[in-house]
Amino acid sequence: MPGGARRRVGVYLARQAIGYAALGEPDHAVEPAAESARIAAETGSVRHRRELAVLRRAMGPWASGGRGERLVDALSVVPG
């Protein structure tokens, strides 16, 4: 997949995870967040990293406990 397309997929996955968080579905947010973070680490996209920062804030209510730990682990491949 071309780099630009890969970056867009990563951004859209981050937005999907943000949507799950907004709906109160943090368990569903972790998988697209993890894939999005892997893509962000590969591409180094600044726009993508901004979306992941929004996701971190959106997942704030679940920061403690298993959900938060899984998200932190998923996003650990991208500094932020």
N, C-alpha and C positions, 0 to 999 in steps of 0.2 A: 504494500500500500504506500503511495507517495507520502512524503513527510507532512505536507499540508493537510492531507486527508486524515492522517493519523492524529495530528494535533487537534483537528476539529472533533474527531471521535472522542478524544480524551476530555475536551471541554464539555461536550454533550453528556458524557458519563458523569462528570462532576455535577452538572446541572440536574441530571436525573437523581443523583444522590441527595442533592439539596432539596429537591422536590419531595423525596421520601421523608426527609427530616421534617420538612414543613408540614407534612401530613401526619406526623407523629409515628412514623414507621422507621425508626432508626435501624432495626435489624435488616430491613431491605436496602438501606443506604450503604452498608458496609461493602458489599460485593462490587457495585459500580464504582465506589470510592477507591477501592483497592486497584482496580484495573486502570482507572483514571490516573492514580498516582504513579503507577508503573509507566504509563505513557508520558506523563509529565517529566519523570526522571530521564527518560530516553530523549525527549525532544528539547527539554530546557525552556519551554515556552513560558514567557512571563505572564501572558494573559491567562494561561492555564493555571499557573500558580496562584493567580489572584482568585480564580474560581475555587481552588482548593482552600484558600483562606476563608472564603465565604462559607464553604462547607464546614470547616472547623467551627466557625461561630454558630452555624445552624445546628450543629450536633452538641453544642454546649450543655443543654439540659440533660444530656446523657453522658456527660464527661466522666462521671465516676461509675465504677462497675464494669461489667463485662463488655457492654456495648462500646463504651468509651475506650476501653483498652484495645478492643479489636480495631476500632477506627484509628487510634494512635499507631498501632502496629501497621495498619494498611498504608497510612500516610507517611510512615517513617522513612520511606525511600526518597521523599522530597523534603528538603529543609524548609522550615516555615514556622 
